[in-house]
Amino acid sequence: MTEPSVAASHNKPVAVNNTKLTAVKGMNDILPPESATWEWFEEHVRHVMALSSYRNIRTPIVEPTALFVKGTGQTTDIVEKEMYSFEDKLNGEHLTLRPENTPGVVRAAIEHNLTYEGGKRLYYMGPMFRHERPQRGRYRQFYQLGAEALGFAGPEVDAELMLLVHQLFDRLGLKNVRVELNSLGVPAERAAHRAALVDYFSQHADALDADSQRRLQTNPLRILDTKNPAMQALVQAAPQLISYLGESSLKHLDTVKHLLSVCGVQWTVNPRLVRGLDYYSHTVFEFITSELGAQGTLCGGGRYDGLFETLGGKPTPAVGWGMGIERVLELVKEQSLASSAPVPDAYAVVPDAAALSTVATTLQALRAQGVSVQMHASLDGSTGSFKSQFKKADGSGARFALIFGADELAQGKVALKALRARADAQDSQATAQQLFALDNPNALALAIKTT
């Protein structure tokens, strides 16, 4: 007997058996109560973005592969090793699950002429995909928050983007995060530095690992980003790009540093900071913690004035950053900062299924008043005993139980019983049971909100 199969890419059958199905390695489910921390983070993000007039943009998860080859860079690790790419069997298109979103945002801006009437401040949150070895803070499907300022050339916007990160981290309560920055200058300055790097590393070719020997001719700047401990002394002695910057580039960097300083943000210049993507110019920066080991870079970004032209658009200055949400939330956990999971205001105890229509209309009226209510329900559909329902009510974390008992309903009322006192309660009414008329849900809602 043969096993059934389903169609796969290129029409190759995939065997389907009785093996338990699980999530793809490195792609994680986010479940309650952990998901509450994500919602808490997202609420802070939306608040901070609104304060600085950044507006939400949502682009497709799947983009043409050429977008990342051209935009992210042919010689980057992302394009060379990490992309989830495939050929659409319907039309032969070469597509990729987005490994990052800056090229997608720029593609959308060009396609829809977003900067025609002036610059745009944008932000996004969503999943990205990279095929790499999963480890703490580094997953194959990971979530990224990003902010992009399109159509602004001045260093004040570079500083604004960094202050945006600082403000968000401040709202989250994060401590011990340092800011490192550098300048990659303009193309002519990078070309002079590139020649110096090639000359320097060529003289020490025997000390280069395989990746660095390959990058020597394709992208020598990336050698400075090596994590190989055996090469650190060699890299530290390499020519520094800052020595090749002209007056204009140095002034741009100095303005960024000054604006950060006057806003109370401490920073250090790291002349080895190059970032891992090809499109950066002028300011580059990272927000780093030492509390997450090797995955300590929480946020990184910089200016990318040439990316619009690379992707077929008109010359347009731009600057932005990307933030790994899992890493930030890991630091939130390390520093015990996240708020507790949300609980309902009240739990509805329903001893008799005959009361369900009354219960449903009452709960809907309360929810319309902004009261969160959880209705009792069971696995087998039975109402369960009064005692078991109260046990579940207490376990829900709700402050009140709404009791739709036969005696209460006969009077046209519902009982409100406190399960736990409010921390600021100062009188005995905080734990008393009260009756409320079913035809006056506003009074019941007010009591739940204020008692």
Steps between C-alpha positions, in 0.01 A plus 500: 500500500649835400487810718297800383691800376445872442637722228824681576715747310592385149216243530710257703280295735552525873419192706236551767510253790383489858804677643404778740524837325701770676617850417796540264829508690585856592144624440322537832142519618430797728237391750317653796611622745823584313302669223378757754859626528508544122178701512645711782808569288292581191285748694813686611629498141181654360502767769862599441461500121192721518685752720755555221248481212617164362223322309452128451585330169426134419674332209479141368690221671593362155699723264689446173838340573669770291389763752732358766781408261508863383398670824653296783810414301624206291798436731320522836449191716125550468497466121781246475386259773181587684208579269196278460461524122289298259364499147125554467384191312206691351700763311869435562554812713795489739366599842642531851358515851624838616819474709470870590260779407693813406518399129127420508416841646715675239345288223154606621606864519627492141202305369244732661703823473470556875754782523353706213352758738778484758673271742325215679555357849398134509516199731414132476482185713491150361668166432828461308665176388862389492629145462761479772577287803237578768630617835394729780385830349563376145223315317406402146174688531558804714312822555638841427396853581633757258483875443591674176520874426486546122587824322699670779872573453598677822687351796220616729283218364777247565494620861119496505496131404746417778303704751191304397673178611620665820149620583350157437758327719441763768124428495567128523728562797808339342833565666865445408463554126790679334502694173783461249525700179730559208500660157542316171534830315415535131592266211826676408622484860404136530679424172826648635458307823416182307826524308691541825323198651574280199865599515520441877321164508683380189824543694352273770315255275638199687323618818156530334238231543313361198212750522739795525711381207185484290389845616840653433409565136120519525435703816810558716310731735312194627827349625489761777175340618656156552421314822805274466704543823823411319461803271413768755854635542541519123170683461579743780817608319326548163462849344203687646237652273472809719852593388372528141194714572485850356383816673135459402475142627673588826265794551200271440627258766584780744146638473352160578727462804414851622124448474521170687708661773268797556209254528680305771593194293847363569687359199838374390656501155595150387724534192451126425122526483404435137162317519441193284310650205635663186269799477619709797678837476584779745360421846477139622410402855414216734328468838676221691459319831754277672224298671411275206841359413588475131156621393533836673422729205142612561468756223714615209466739214630801318475716194451349153487790253580285197242223540220672308719531190624143537140380488410714198363811671602864499782610732340519845676533837383259768589367843354225716550214742385148574444352846482132592183468708590159646831636625339806656240284673773264619667800666163608641475154656857512631427833668153391625324793337194361321154570635289208623267319261157663466211355699127556459315746721233240572422130454144394427380202709210326322350214705220426251524494119143633485641839605742528206290746298479736799870452570601570140301824471625624839864429419473672164357808670788500749760459227345797318575699818867394491475222760688180411305189593583132459200264482529155648528220246613139530672242285193274481239774471353446846455788744687329782435535869471833677818418695702410191391817325609713794835323497545592135384855571768537765763346269415746224642787704176697475417734788129419484265210439165568334255243635201423280332266751133399498414714806668807351339457160156454658540854636623631163844552648859376491734469797840671498745333738855620558760227464788717612524853635654784303841603626364848576167384651434677834155378608313177561294537183804387305426138595119509540250328266249733335196454278445700182198520272548327166324785320758751625839370380647851523479490877660157508781614272563806717521285812754266336713792384496695826464250785 
